[in-house]
Amino acid sequence: MTLLGVYVGNEPSQLNNFEKWLGRDVDVVHAVVGGANWKDFTNSAEWMAERLWNNAGRDPFWSVPLITYDGATLEKAASGQYNQYYREVAQTLAGAQSGNDPIYVRTGWEFNGGWFPWSAIGKEEAFKEAFREFVDTFRSVSDRFKFEWNVNESYGGMDPSRAYPGDGYVDIVGMDFYWNTQFADRDPAKAWNNVVNQKYGLKWHQDFADAHGKPTAYSEWGVMTDAASPFVKAAKAWFDSHDVVYHAYWDSNSSFPGKISDNSDPTTGATFRSMFSGKTVDQPEWNDKPDQPVPEAPADSPDADSPDEGNTAGNDGEAAPGGAAASDAPTRQAWGTRGQDTWFGTDANDKYFSLGGGDAMHGGKGDDTYEVSSAGDRAIEKAGEGVDSVLTWLSAYTLPEHVENLTFFGTGWSQGTGNWLDNIIIGNDSQNRLNGAGGNDILTGGGGRDVFIIGKGEGHDTITDFRRGEDRLELKNFGSDVSLWNEGSTWSIRAQDGSVTKLTLDGVSSLSGSDYYLA
């Protein structure tokens, strides 16, 4: 019987909401390890396995990046240079998931597209060898790992089979598919027919899996319209009629607007519930190990500089442009339990690691840093007591009173909102939506296509990495009659009421109409 899974971002509360809405527990939850850099790779795996999902009562299946987003290469992965990081994450995942059940892992997903750093287009041999290094290293830790080789159905450019690492390294042949009405036919029957019969669609996927004697999986699938009932019914029939280990619905609006548990698409949602609310009665059994060469000892990784946690504003409380300042480095550390804790800091520079229980965290007079694991965690500071920071993998966070700085980790879309202090807000390397609110804020988007919200009269903000043609400014509450001019990288925005708000775009001395919009 096919396992039912769901992707809800890094938010166990959303898993609970989905299950209440569906009327049953899911079998597995889709967890994605961060990949901004190798430090994010190892730290986020530990945070997610040991703190975020350990009390959810649902086994995760894991998407683990093949390489990171900070310049890592398939060629280096193929030569074994990243095996120490693979080994560390494998040890974390195996140690956190007790028992003898399989631990499902996919890596290098959607390699047949060009949007991930592990794209195999033109690098098929390097991808295959990197995949083998990953699998060999994980298997050297535990034979419980089962590996999904995953393609995307919407991209028909390269022949995915050219990047197949071999039957000995693949347990499951996976595919991601979505009905995106912006690009596909708006008729659900025609859209489904295209998903099945396009050049490298579901039929190709199933035929390829059958030829290699492998079961299939659909780690991501989703719809974005209230007209999707026929599409959802067809997906259910496909899962039921094939040897599918698991599928996971994308119940999220990050990267793709597929969330249905909020009743935004009530007709589609009702159909989904009627199709998938039944109990999973059997689970797949794995009795035979795949035939594969005996792995050699993983090669040592070369020395590498891993970016430190923190922000780009400077060290030791150094003031950044606009009045914002970085927190001093921690001198003391403390950890919460897995329950709901109340913690009180000292006058030193404390760093507190929440384990996700909805902790009340009271800082002292020093520069305090809070690693926040749950939307229920509360950082409580008083005015004038140090320069304080929040670090988080959550998809959305608003700074509380008297806390100055915010940094996002991970690879999912993030939404960060400041307060009326001079804030430093740093996104991750995915798409971010950053709003400093009041104060003279420093905003850094990171590697994705970011939106920066600039409010009328809300201080003189600085954006450190605005990229024309990719990032955008959302000009909020300025009215419909707005004018912009600049002196170098300092911009003036005149609102309809005649007031002027200043903005600094580092290195940007010209803008076009496509770089901003009014809200």
Disulfide bonds with the S-S distance in Angstrom:
none
